[in-house]
Amino acid sequence: MVEFLPFNTVEEFANWWLTHGCPLRPPFKDAIYFTEMTSSLCIFRHENYQIELYIVNPSMDCPSHHHPGVDSVFMYLTGNLQFGKPDGTFTDTTEHQKEGAHGMHMLFGRMVTALNAENHSVKTGKEGGAYLSFEKWNDGIPDSVAVNWVGDTVGEQHTTIIEENKDGDINSNKS
């Protein structure tokens, strides 16, 4: 295993992970979550840092929300998705929905930051989308930003996993 160094920021953590060969270290506990909008898998966790892979269903529009005590950097992987800004607007990525270098998505590797519990959102086109969420948990033990959520939820299943995790109940909605 690669030596894990202490970091001051989530950006330093993301850079460390990318420059050290993208090591995978999925945890046993609190690793997989499902909502009406997404499937998430924690692919790396160490102390208060983690990386979640999010696959977002097609034609979704996530309400503006934030994650208390968590600094995040979101990295585009593929698909048709747009990240919403704190003011509720979206950067138009329509012209970038095409193939880039080496057959990858043109936006692959581009990053968007949400620090200090900034409001943000995401929406997808008919193809859906995928991104990585690099996270520094400043408060508490990491589980998932799908659970550590303030704002309107994406549906009943999402509301249920948030409520059940407030009570520390492990249930069939997470593995």
PAVEXGU-274507 format. One record per residue (C-alpha): residue number from 1; residue in three letters; x, y, z. Coordinates in pm, 1 decimal, always signed. Example, Ala and Ser with C-alpha at 12.3 -4.5 7.8 and 13.67 -1.06 7.14 Angstrom:
REM residues 2
<rec n="1" res="ALA" xx="+1230.0" yy="-450.0" zz="+780.0"/>
<rec n="2" res="SER" xx="+1367.0" yy="-106.0" zz="+714.0"/>
END
This chain:
REM residues 175
<rec n="1" res="MET" xx="+0.0" yy="+0.0" zz="+0.0"/>
<rec n="2" res="VAL" xx="+116.7" yy="+349.9" zz="-80.2"/>
<rec n="3" res="GLU" xx="+207.8" yy="+570.5" zz="+216.6"/>
<rec n="4" res="PHE" xx="-81.4" yy="+795.5" zz="+311.6"/>
<rec n="5" res="LEU" xx="+28.2" yy="+1142.5" zz="+416.5"/>
<rec n="6" res="PRO" xx="-172.5" yy="+1396.3" zz="+614.8"/>
<rec n="7" res="PHE" xx="-341.0" yy="+1663.1" zz="+403.8"/>
<rec n="8" res="ASN" xx="-476.2" yy="+2007.5" zz="+478.3"/>
<rec n="9" res="THR" xx="-731.1" yy="+2020.7" zz="+195.8"/>
<rec n="10" res="VAL" xx="-951.3" yy="+1793.2" zz="-9.9"/>
<rec n="11" res="GLU" xx="-768.4" yy="+1917.8" zz="-321.6"/>
<rec n="12" res="GLU" xx="-436.1" yy="+1791.1" zz="-179.7"/>
<rec n="13" res="PHE" xx="-600.2" yy="+1453.6" zz="-111.9"/>
<rec n="14" res="ALA" xx="-740.5" yy="+1431.4" zz="-468.3"/>
<rec n="15" res="ASN" xx="-399.3" yy="+1515.2" zz="-613.6"/>
<rec n="16" res="TRP" xx="-229.9" yy="+1254.1" zz="-390.4"/>
<rec n="17" res="TRP" xx="-474.2" yy="+982.4" zz="-500.0"/>
<rec n="18" res="LEU" xx="-443.6" yy="+1063.7" zz="-871.0"/>
<rec n="19" res="THR" xx="-62.0" yy="+1078.8" zz="-862.3"/>
<rec n="20" res="HIS" xx="-30.1" yy="+753.1" zz="-663.9"/>
<rec n="21" res="GLY" xx="-200.1" yy="+532.7" zz="-921.6"/>
<rec n="22" res="CYS" xx="-560.3" yy="+570.1" zz="-801.5"/>
<rec n="23" res="PRO" xx="-539.1" yy="+300.2" zz="-532.6"/>
<rec n="24" res="LEU" xx="-861.7" yy="+119.2" zz="-448.4"/>
<rec n="25" res="ARG" xx="-946.2" yy="+52.3" zz="-85.9"/>
<rec n="26" res="PRO" xx="-1322.3" yy="+5.2" zz="-49.4"/>
<rec n="27" res="PRO" xx="-1427.8" yy="-24.0" zz="+313.9"/>
<rec n="28" res="PHE" xx="-1641.6" yy="-300.2" zz="+455.1"/>
<rec n="29" res="LYS" xx="-1873.8" yy="-62.4" zz="+640.5"/>
<rec n="30" res="ASP" xx="-2097.2" yy="+199.0" zz="+475.0"/>
<rec n="31" res="ALA" xx="-1964.5" yy="+130.1" zz="+125.5"/>
<rec n="32" res="ILE" xx="-2271.0" yy="+113.2" zz="-103.5"/>
<rec n="33" res="TYR" xx="-2584.8" yy="+326.4" zz="-117.9"/>
<rec n="34" res="PHE" xx="-2876.9" yy="+346.7" zz="-359.2"/>
<rec n="35" res="THR" xx="-3128.9" yy="+625.1" zz="-411.7"/>
<rec n="36" res="GLU" xx="-3385.7" yy="+691.8" zz="-681.4"/>
<rec n="37" res="MET" xx="-3120.6" yy="+899.6" zz="-856.7"/>
<rec n="38" res="THR" xx="-2783.9" yy="+738.0" zz="-790.1"/>
<rec n="39" res="SER" xx="-2581.1" yy="+434.4" zz="-704.4"/>
<rec n="40" res="SER" xx="-2270.0" yy="+508.1" zz="-500.7"/>
<rec n="41" res="LEU" xx="-1967.0" yy="+302.7" zz="-407.3"/>
<rec n="42" res="CYS" xx="-1690.8" yy="+413.7" zz="-172.7"/>
<rec n="43" res="ILE" xx="-1375.7" yy="+309.6" zz="-358.9"/>
<rec n="44" res="PHE" xx="-1123.4" yy="+448.3" zz="-108.5"/>
<rec n="45" res="ARG" xx="-1143.0" yy="+545.8" zz="+258.0"/>
<rec n="46" res="HIS" xx="-869.8" yy="+641.2" zz="+504.2"/>
<rec n="47" res="GLU" xx="-948.3" yy="+815.6" zz="+832.2"/>
<rec n="48" res="ASN" xx="-1151.1" yy="+1129.2" zz="+742.7"/>
<rec n="49" res="TYR" xx="-1088.2" yy="+1109.1" zz="+365.1"/>
<rec n="50" res="GLN" xx="-1277.0" yy="+906.5" zz="+111.3"/>
<rec n="51" res="ILE" xx="-1368.9" yy="+879.6" zz="-256.1"/>
<rec n="52" res="GLU" xx="-1713.9" yy="+778.6" zz="-374.8"/>
<rec n="53" res="LEU" xx="-1797.3" yy="+674.7" zz="-730.0"/>
<rec n="54" res="TYR" xx="-2141.5" yy="+806.0" zz="-827.3"/>
<rec n="55" res="ILE" xx="-2342.4" yy="+674.5" zz="-1119.9"/>
<rec n="56" res="VAL" xx="-2637.9" yy="+902.5" zz="-1186.3"/>
<rec n="57" res="ASN" xx="-2947.9" yy="+779.2" zz="-1367.3"/>
<rec n="58" res="PRO" xx="-3054.5" yy="+939.6" zz="-1697.3"/>
<rec n="59" res="SER" xx="-3260.3" yy="+1260.3" zz="-1707.5"/>
<rec n="60" res="MET" xx="-3228.6" yy="+1344.3" zz="-1338.5"/>
<rec n="61" res="ASP" xx="-3235.5" yy="+1686.0" zz="-1171.7"/>
<rec n="62" res="CYS" xx="-3105.1" yy="+1684.4" zz="-814.8"/>
<rec n="63" res="PRO" xx="-3230.5" yy="+1956.3" zz="-579.9"/>
<rec n="64" res="SER" xx="-2979.9" yy="+2202.3" zz="-436.7"/>
<rec n="65" res="HIS" xx="-2831.9" yy="+2063.4" zz="-113.4"/>
<rec n="66" res="HIS" xx="-2517.4" yy="+2055.0" zz="+100.2"/>
<rec n="67" res="HIS" xx="-2319.1" yy="+1816.6" zz="+317.1"/>
<rec n="68" res="PRO" xx="-2242.0" yy="+1960.0" zz="+663.8"/>
<rec n="69" res="GLY" xx="-1879.1" yy="+1925.9" zz="+768.3"/>
<rec n="70" res="VAL" xx="-1763.3" yy="+1787.6" zz="+432.7"/>
<rec n="71" res="ASP" xx="-1538.3" yy="+1949.0" zz="+172.0"/>
<rec n="72" res="SER" xx="-1577.5" yy="+1789.3" zz="-171.9"/>
<rec n="73" res="VAL" xx="-1416.3" yy="+1791.7" zz="-513.0"/>
<rec n="74" res="PHE" xx="-1621.2" yy="+1632.3" zz="-791.7"/>
<rec n="75" res="MET" xx="-1438.4" yy="+1490.6" zz="-1094.3"/>
<rec n="76" res="TYR" xx="-1616.7" yy="+1421.1" zz="-1422.9"/>
<rec n="77" res="LEU" xx="-1579.2" yy="+1067.9" zz="-1552.3"/>
<rec n="78" res="THR" xx="-1828.7" yy="+1027.3" zz="-1834.2"/>
<rec n="79" res="GLY" xx="-2185.4" yy="+1082.0" zz="-1948.2"/>
<rec n="80" res="ASN" xx="-2399.3" yy="+1389.1" zz="-1978.6"/>
<rec n="81" res="LEU" xx="-2398.4" yy="+1569.0" zz="-1645.8"/>
<rec n="82" res="GLN" xx="-2374.6" yy="+1922.0" zz="-1517.9"/>
<rec n="83" res="PHE" xx="-2282.6" yy="+2040.6" zz="-1170.1"/>
<rec n="84" res="GLY" xx="-2487.9" yy="+2321.9" zz="-1019.5"/>
<rec n="85" res="LYS" xx="-2324.0" yy="+2622.4" zz="-856.9"/>
<rec n="86" res="PRO" xx="-2407.1" yy="+2756.2" zz="-507.6"/>
<rec n="87" res="ASP" xx="-2637.8" yy="+3017.4" zz="-664.8"/>
<rec n="88" res="GLY" xx="-2845.4" yy="+2741.9" zz="-828.6"/>
<rec n="89" res="THR" xx="-2721.8" yy="+2799.8" zz="-1184.5"/>
<rec n="90" res="PHE" xx="-2550.6" yy="+2539.1" zz="-1399.2"/>
<rec n="91" res="THR" xx="-2247.4" yy="+2565.1" zz="-1623.4"/>
<rec n="92" res="ASP" xx="-2363.2" yy="+2468.0" zz="-1972.2"/>
<rec n="93" res="THR" xx="-2160.4" yy="+2165.9" zz="-2081.8"/>
<rec n="94" res="THR" xx="-2362.4" yy="+2092.2" zz="-2396.7"/>
<rec n="95" res="GLU" xx="-2077.2" yy="+2173.1" zz="-2634.0"/>
<rec n="96" res="HIS" xx="-1848.7" yy="+1934.6" zz="-2441.0"/>
<rec n="97" res="GLN" xx="-2071.3" yy="+1628.7" zz="-2476.6"/>
<rec n="98" res="LYS" xx="-1838.4" yy="+1455.4" zz="-2719.5"/>
<rec n="99" res="GLU" xx="-1539.4" yy="+1231.1" zz="-2739.4"/>
<rec n="100" res="GLY" xx="-1207.3" yy="+1372.9" zz="-2628.2"/>
<rec n="101" res="ALA" xx="-852.9" yy="+1238.9" zz="-2613.7"/>
<rec n="102" res="HIS" xx="-800.8" yy="+861.4" zz="-2626.1"/>
<rec n="103" res="GLY" xx="-1174.8" yy="+800.9" zz="-2678.6"/>
<rec n="104" res="MET" xx="-1267.0" yy="+937.2" zz="-2332.8"/>
<rec n="105" res="HIS" xx="-1530.3" yy="+1195.3" zz="-2254.2"/>
<rec n="106" res="MET" xx="-1412.1" yy="+1548.0" zz="-2334.4"/>
<rec n="107" res="LEU" xx="-1474.4" yy="+1656.7" zz="-1972.6"/>
<rec n="108" res="PHE" xx="-1293.7" yy="+1358.5" zz="-1817.8"/>
<rec n="109" res="GLY" xx="-1082.2" yy="+1477.9" zz="-1524.2"/>
<rec n="110" res="ARG" xx="-1235.0" yy="+1825.7" zz="-1493.6"/>
<rec n="111" res="MET" xx="-1314.0" yy="+1913.5" zz="-1133.7"/>
<rec n="112" res="VAL" xx="-1569.3" yy="+2120.6" zz="-944.8"/>
<rec n="113" res="THR" xx="-1528.5" yy="+2209.9" zz="-576.0"/>
<rec n="114" res="ALA" xx="-1786.7" yy="+2247.2" zz="-296.4"/>
<rec n="115" res="LEU" xx="-1620.9" yy="+2359.4" zz="+27.0"/>
<rec n="116" res="ASN" xx="-1757.8" yy="+2445.4" zz="+370.0"/>
<rec n="117" res="ALA" xx="-2095.7" yy="+2286.4" zz="+301.9"/>
<rec n="118" res="GLU" xx="-2164.0" yy="+2499.5" zz="-9.4"/>
<rec n="119" res="ASN" xx="-2491.4" yy="+2431.7" zz="-182.9"/>
<rec n="120" res="HIS" xx="-2457.8" yy="+2239.8" zz="-508.1"/>
<rec n="121" res="SER" xx="-2655.8" yy="+2007.8" zz="-733.1"/>
<rec n="122" res="VAL" xx="-2623.5" yy="+1788.4" zz="-1038.2"/>
<rec n="123" res="LYS" xx="-2839.4" yy="+1709.8" zz="-1337.7"/>
<rec n="124" res="THR" xx="-2803.7" yy="+1460.0" zz="-1617.3"/>
<rec n="125" res="GLY" xx="-2915.1" yy="+1424.3" zz="-1975.5"/>
<rec n="126" res="LYS" xx="-3063.8" yy="+1113.7" zz="-2135.9"/>
<rec n="127" res="GLU" xx="-2730.7" yy="+928.0" zz="-2110.1"/>
<rec n="128" res="GLY" xx="-2689.7" yy="+963.9" zz="-1734.0"/>
<rec n="129" res="GLY" xx="-2343.5" yy="+1032.0" zz="-1595.9"/>
<rec n="130" res="ALA" xx="-2065.8" yy="+926.7" zz="-1361.7"/>
<rec n="131" res="TYR" xx="-1826.2" yy="+1117.7" zz="-1138.3"/>
<rec n="132" res="LEU" xx="-1592.8" yy="+1076.2" zz="-843.0"/>
<rec n="133" res="SER" xx="-1656.0" yy="+1262.3" zz="-517.8"/>
<rec n="134" res="PHE" xx="-1330.6" yy="+1327.1" zz="-327.3"/>
<rec n="135" res="GLU" xx="-1424.2" yy="+1408.7" zz="+31.7"/>
<rec n="136" res="LYS" xx="-1259.9" yy="+1547.3" zz="+343.6"/>
<rec n="137" res="TRP" xx="-1487.8" yy="+1492.3" zz="+643.3"/>
<rec n="138" res="ASN" xx="-1415.9" yy="+1771.2" zz="+891.8"/>
<rec n="139" res="ASP" xx="-1681.1" yy="+1645.7" zz="+1134.6"/>
<rec n="140" res="GLY" xx="-1773.1" yy="+1287.9" zz="+1216.9"/>
<rec n="141" res="ILE" xx="-1684.1" yy="+952.3" zz="+1066.0"/>
<rec n="142" res="PRO" xx="-1732.2" yy="+917.8" zz="+687.9"/>
<rec n="143" res="ASP" xx="-2023.5" yy="+716.6" zz="+555.8"/>
<rec n="144" res="SER" xx="-2166.7" yy="+876.8" zz="+240.4"/>
<rec n="145" res="VAL" xx="-2260.7" yy="+1224.1" zz="+125.8"/>
<rec n="146" res="ALA" xx="-2585.0" yy="+1061.3" zz="+8.9"/>
<rec n="147" res="VAL" xx="-2662.1" yy="+1021.3" zz="+380.6"/>
<rec n="148" res="ASN" xx="-2496.0" yy="+1336.2" zz="+517.9"/>
<rec n="149" res="TRP" xx="-2740.4" yy="+1555.6" zz="+326.7"/>
<rec n="150" res="VAL" xx="-2925.4" yy="+1879.1" zz="+400.0"/>
<rec n="151" res="GLY" xx="-3189.0" yy="+1991.5" zz="+153.0"/>
<rec n="152" res="ASP" xx="-3475.8" yy="+1833.9" zz="-36.8"/>
<rec n="153" res="THR" xx="-3410.6" yy="+1467.0" zz="-108.7"/>
<rec n="154" res="VAL" xx="-3439.4" yy="+1295.4" zz="-446.0"/>
<rec n="155" res="GLY" xx="-3725.8" yy="+1073.5" zz="-329.6"/>
<rec n="156" res="GLU" xx="-3873.0" yy="+842.4" zz="-69.2"/>
<rec n="157" res="GLN" xx="-3590.7" yy="+585.9" zz="-76.7"/>
<rec n="158" res="HIS" xx="-3334.4" yy="+864.0" zz="-27.3"/>
<rec n="159" res="THR" xx="-3531.3" yy="+1013.0" zz="+263.3"/>
<rec n="160" res="THR" xx="-3549.5" yy="+668.6" zz="+424.3"/>
<rec n="161" res="ILE" xx="-3173.7" yy="+602.2" zz="+414.2"/>
<rec n="162" res="ILE" xx="-3102.7" yy="+945.9" zz="+560.9"/>
<rec n="163" res="GLU" xx="-3350.4" yy="+893.9" zz="+845.1"/>
<rec n="164" res="GLU" xx="-3237.3" yy="+539.4" zz="+919.6"/>
<rec n="165" res="ASN" xx="-2872.3" yy="+642.7" zz="+930.6"/>
<rec n="166" res="LYS" xx="-2946.5" yy="+922.7" zz="+1176.7"/>
<rec n="167" res="ASP" xx="-3050.7" yy="+644.3" zz="+1414.4"/>
<rec n="168" res="GLY" xx="-2749.6" yy="+429.0" zz="+1323.3"/>
<rec n="169" res="ASP" xx="-2977.2" yy="+157.7" zz="+1181.4"/>
<rec n="170" res="ILE" xx="-2822.4" yy="-69.3" zz="+919.9"/>
<rec n="171" res="ASN" xx="-3081.4" yy="-181.3" zz="+668.9"/>
<rec n="172" res="SER" xx="-3129.6" yy="-334.2" zz="+326.4"/>
<rec n="173" res="ASN" xx="-3080.2" yy="-1.8" zz="+145.2"/>
<rec n="174" res="LYS" xx="-2706.9" yy="-15.9" zz="+202.0"/>
<rec n="175" res="SER" xx="-2461.6" yy="-298.7" zz="+184.4"/>
END
